[in-house]
């Protein structure tokens, strides 16, 4: 009888533990914690991995990293901090329409309405000043060249300058709206994606030019908005609309892939990395998916850093190498932007940044 009593107590305890376990696992976050516990390929980052946190008195608009120094744009100012959080210098610009592009080799500060562009180094010294005709809509850096998207009297144009301010190429596109543009130094070609609204309906056109202005090829796409273009090599060009990814070779569509809700794309000479909907894919140049990952949480953007693909949304940040999840970080407040700097991740929030090791 005593044996049966002990057995009955054991069964009751086991049943109670089973109910508690079922209740615990009914919550998605608890399931994830248990999976993470037994996943040796994944590392949960926490406060230990935050090696420094730098607060700001007002909202931070953008960030960059140069040689271990953190650059912030705040309203009409540029402010540089050390990794330790010490303010090193601050510059204020009395511009009517302040605009900044952080490039790899320089910082481009402009007064959009005046067409003035100041080329700064990471010390904040002005090492060049350029003047463009028209209102500046955007600036890109490509290798050692500067690409400027301009608007003047209703017409839009692209200018390409070297870092000394010498004009390399200029193309005026009448009655068309420029959606995106890119340049490949290796072949001295540039591409422009435009929107034509002359007739009923939407029509995008991709045009590729030599520096002398000669049209190499063009491609017209009906009912499409080509919002992204990038050369992948000396012939191939990747283009993305709101629902289709294209690979184009000398004006011919080699392959296309249906996508939904594209959020981010990055291209190198071997692969195309794309985040769309709840999927992150690495695609080879022939259109085959090398890696395809289904995401349970909401991720809006990604960067490539130190061989990792780092995806982030408002609440979560996750790093992949190949198809393996390598690390994850959960934020206590909305993430605005993530960049890589000196082997660390720099996470931007509204009024501060965290420097996170991974």
C-alpha positions in Angstrom: 0.0 0.0 0.0 2.8 2.4 0.9 4.4 1.7 -2.5 1.2 2.5 -4.3 0.9 5.7 -2.3 4.4 6.9 -3.3 3.7 6.0 -6.9 0.4 8.0 -6.8 2.2 11.0 -5.4 5.0 10.7 -8.1 2.3 10.5 -10.9 0.6 13.7 -9.5 3.9 15.6 -9.3 4.8 14.5 -12.9 1.3 15.5 -14.1 1.6 18.9 -12.5 5.1 19.5 -14.0 3.8 18.4 -17.4 0.9 20.9 -17.1 3.4 23.7 -16.1 5.7 22.7 -19.0 2.8 22.9 -21.5 1.8 26.3 -20.2 5.4 27.5 -20.3 5.8 26.4 -23.9 2.5 27.8 -25.0 4.2 31.2 -25.1 6.3 31.7 -28.3 9.0 33.6 -26.5 9.5 30.7 -24.1 9.8 28.2 -26.9 12.4 30.4 -28.5 14.4 30.6 -25.3 14.4 26.8 -25.0 15.5 26.4 -28.6 18.3 28.9 -28.1 19.4 27.0 -25.1 20.1 23.9 -27.1 21.2 25.7 -30.3 25.0 25.7 -30.1 25.2 27.7 -33.4 23.3 30.6 -31.9 24.4 33.1 -29.2 22.0 35.4 -27.5 23.6 38.8 -27.0 22.7 40.8 -23.9 24.0 43.7 -21.8 27.4 42.1 -21.4 27.9 42.5 -25.2 27.1 46.3 -25.0 30.7 47.6 -24.6 29.5 51.3 -24.6 26.4 53.4 -24.8 26.5 57.0 -26.0 23.6 59.3 -25.2 22.6 62.5 -27.0 20.6 65.5 -25.8 18.5 65.6 -28.9 17.4 63.2 -31.7 20.1 61.6 -33.8 19.3 61.7 -37.5 22.1 59.4 -38.9 25.4 57.8 -37.9 28.6 56.6 -39.5 31.9 55.2 -38.3 35.4 56.4 -39.4 38.5 54.8 -38.0 36.8 53.9 -34.8 35.2 57.3 -34.3 31.4 57.7 -34.3 30.0 60.5 -36.5 26.4 61.7 -35.8 24.2 64.0 -37.7 21.8 65.9 -35.4 19.5 68.5 -37.0 22.0 70.9 -38.8 25.1 69.6 -36.9 27.8 67.1 -37.4 29.2 65.7 -34.1 32.1 63.3 -33.7 32.5 61.0 -30.6 35.2 58.6 -29.6 34.3 55.0 -29.0 34.5 55.8 -25.3 31.7 58.4 -25.7 33.8 61.6 -25.5 32.7 64.4 -27.8 35.7 65.3 -30.0 34.2 68.1 -32.1 31.0 69.6 -33.3 30.2 71.6 -36.5 27.1 73.6 -37.1 25.9 74.5 -40.6 23.8 77.5 -41.3 22.0 76.0 -44.4 18.4 76.4 -45.4 18.1 72.8 -46.5 20.8 70.7 -44.8 21.7 67.4 -46.3 24.5 64.9 -45.5 25.8 61.8 -47.2 28.3 59.6 -45.3 30.6 58.0 -47.8 33.4 55.5 -47.4 36.1 58.1 -48.2 34.4 61.3 -47.3 31.5 63.2 -45.9 29.4 65.2 -48.3 27.5 68.2 -46.8 25.2 70.2 -48.9 22.7 73.1 -49.0 20.3 71.4 -51.3 18.5 74.5 -52.6 21.8 76.3 -53.4 23.6 73.4 -55.1 26.6 73.8 -52.8 28.5 70.6 -51.8 31.3 70.6 -49.2 33.6 67.5 -49.2 34.8 66.9 -45.6 37.3 64.3 -44.2 36.6 62.5 -40.9 38.4 65.2 -38.9 35.7 67.7 -40.1 38.1 69.6 -42.4 36.7 70.9 -45.7 39.0 69.5 -48.4 36.8 70.4 -51.4 33.8 72.5 -52.4 31.7 71.9 -55.5 28.9 73.8 -57.1 26.1 72.2 -59.1 23.4 73.8 -61.1 20.0 73.0 -59.7 18.5 71.6 -56.5 20.3 68.6 -55.1 18.0 65.6 -54.6 20.6 63.1 -53.5 24.3 62.3 -53.5 26.1 58.9 -53.8 29.7 57.9 -53.5 31.0 55.3 -56.0 34.7 54.4 -55.6 36.5 57.7 -55.9 33.7 59.4 -57.7 30.7 61.4 -56.6 27.2 61.0 -58.2 24.7 63.8 -57.8 21.0 63.7 -58.7 19.8 67.2 -59.6 16.5 69.0 -60.5 16.4 72.2 -62.4 13.3 73.8 -64.1 11.4 70.6 -63.9 14.1 68.5 -65.6 16.3 66.0 -63.7 20.0 65.2 -64.4 22.9 63.1 -63.1 26.4 64.6 -62.6 29.5 62.5 -62.0 32.5 64.3 -60.4 35.9 63.1 -59.2 36.9 64.1 -55.6 38.7 67.2 -56.9 35.4 68.4 -58.3 36.2 67.8 -62.0 33.1 67.0 -64.0 33.4 63.5 -65.6 29.9 63.1 -67.0 26.5 64.8 -67.0 23.2 63.6 -68.4 20.0 65.6 -68.6 16.8 63.6 -68.7 13.9 65.7 -69.9 10.4 64.9 -68.9 11.5 61.9 -66.8 11.8 61.3 -63.1 15.0 59.6 -61.9 14.2 56.7 -59.5 17.8 55.3 -59.0 21.3 55.5 -60.5 24.6 53.7 -60.2 28.2 53.7 -61.6 30.8 51.0 -62.2 34.3 52.4 -62.3 35.8 49.3 -63.8 33.9 49.8 -67.1 33.2 53.6 -66.8 29.5 53.1 -67.3 26.6 54.5 -65.4 23.0 53.4 -65.3 19.8 55.4 -64.6 16.3 54.1 -63.8 13.6 56.6 -64.8 9.8 56.9 -64.6 7.9 58.2 -67.6 4.5 59.7 -67.0 3.9 61.1 -70.5 1.2 58.5 -71.5 -1.4 56.7 -69.4 0.0 54.1 -67.0 3.4 53.6 -65.5 6.5 52.9 -67.5 10.1 52.5 -66.2 13.2 52.7 -68.3 16.7 51.6 -67.5 19.4 53.3 -69.5 23.1 52.6 -69.5 25.6 55.2 -70.7 29.3 55.5 -71.3 31.0 58.6 -69.8 31.0 60.3 -73.1 27.2 60.2 -73.1 26.8 57.4 -75.6 23.8 55.2 -74.9 25.0 51.6 -74.6 21.5 50.0 -74.1 18.1 50.6 -72.6 15.2 48.5 -71.5 11.6 49.6 -71.1 9.3 47.9 -68.5 5.6 48.6 -68.5 3.6 48.8 -65.2 6.8 48.7 -63.1 8.6 51.1 -60.8 12.3 50.2 -60.9 13.4 51.6 -57.5 16.8 49.9 -57.3 19.6 49.2 -59.8 23.2 48.0 -59.4 25.9 46.6 -61.6 27.0 43.2 -60.5 29.8 42.9 -63.0 31.0 44.5 -66.3 27.8 43.3 -68.1 25.2 42.3 -65.7 22.8 44.7 -63.9 20.4 43.9 -61.1 17.1 45.8 -61.0 14.3 45.5 -58.4 10.7 46.8 -58.6 8.0 46.4 -55.9 7.3 42.8 -56.9 10.0 41.5 -59.3 13.8 41.1 -59.2 15.5 41.2 -62.6 19.0 40.2 -63.8 19.7 42.0 -67.1 22.7 41.4 -69.4 23.3 44.1 -72.0 19.6 45.1 -72.1 18.2 41.5 -72.1 16.3 40.1 -69.2 18.2 36.8 -68.4 15.9 35.9 -65.5 13.4 37.4 -63.1 12.0 36.3 -59.8 8.7 37.2 -58.1 9.1 38.9 -54.7 6.7 40.5 -52.4 7.2 43.5 -50.1 10.9 44.1 -50.7 12.7 45.7 -47.8 16.4 45.7 -48.6 18.9 44.5 -51.2 22.7 44.3 -51.5 24.8 43.1 -54.4 28.4 42.0 -54.7 30.2 40.3 -57.6 29.0 36.8 -56.6 25.6 37.1 -55.0 22.4 39.1 -54.5 21.2 39.4 -50.9 17.6 40.4 -50.6 15.1 40.8 -47.7 11.4 40.6 -48.7 8.3 39.8 -46.8 9.3 37.3 -44.1 12.1 35.8 -46.2 15.9 36.5 -46.5 17.6 35.0 -49.5 21.1 34.8 -51.0 20.8 34.4 -54.8 23.5 33.4 -57.2 24.0 35.3 -60.5 22.1 32.5 -62.4 19.0 33.2 -60.3 19.3 30.1 -58.0 18.7 30.5 -54.3 21.9 29.6 -52.5 20.3 30.3 -49.0 16.7 30.9 -48.1 15.6 31.7 -44.6 12.0 32.1 -43.3 11.8 34.6 -40.5 9.3 34.4 -37.6 9.8 38.0 -36.5 9.6 41.3 -38.2 12.8 42.5 -39.8 12.9 45.6 -42.0 16.5 46.1 -43.1 19.9 44.4 -43.1 23.6 45.0 -43.6 26.5 42.8 -44.5 29.3 42.9 -41.8 32.4 40.8 -41.3 30.9 37.8 -43.3 27.6 38.0 -41.5 24.2 39.1 -42.8 22.8 41.2 -39.9 19.0 41.7 -40.1 17.1 44.1 -37.9 13.7 45.4 -37.1 12.3 47.7 -34.4 12.7 45.1 -31.6 15.1 42.4 -32.8 18.6 42.1 -34.4 19.8 38.8 -35.8 23.0 37.7 -37.5 23.4 34.8 -40.0 26.4 33.2 -41.5 25.2 31.1 -44.4 21.9 29.5 -43.3 22.9 29.4 -39.6 21.6 31.8 -37.0 24.8 32.9 -35.2 23.6 35.6 -32.8 20.5 37.5 -31.7 19.9 40.7 -29.8 16.6 42.0 -28.4 16.3 45.8 -27.9 14.4 47.5 -25.2 13.4 50.4 -27.5 12.9 50.8 -31.2 16.0 50.3 -33.4 16.4 52.9 -36.1 19.6 51.9 -37.9 22.5 49.4 -37.5 26.0 49.9 -39.0 29.3 48.1 -38.7 32.3 49.8 -37.2 35.7 48.4 -36.2 34.3 44.8 -36.0 31.4 45.8 -33.8 27.8 46.7 -34.4 26.6 50.2 -33.8 22.9 50.3 -33.0 21.1 53.6 -33.4 18.1 54.5 -31.2 16.3 57.9 -31.1 18.6 59.5 -28.6 21.6 57.2 -28.1 23.7 54.5 -29.7 25.0 51.2 -28.4 28.3 49.6 -29.5 27.7 45.9 -29.4 30.3 43.1 -29.8 29.3 39.9 -31.7 
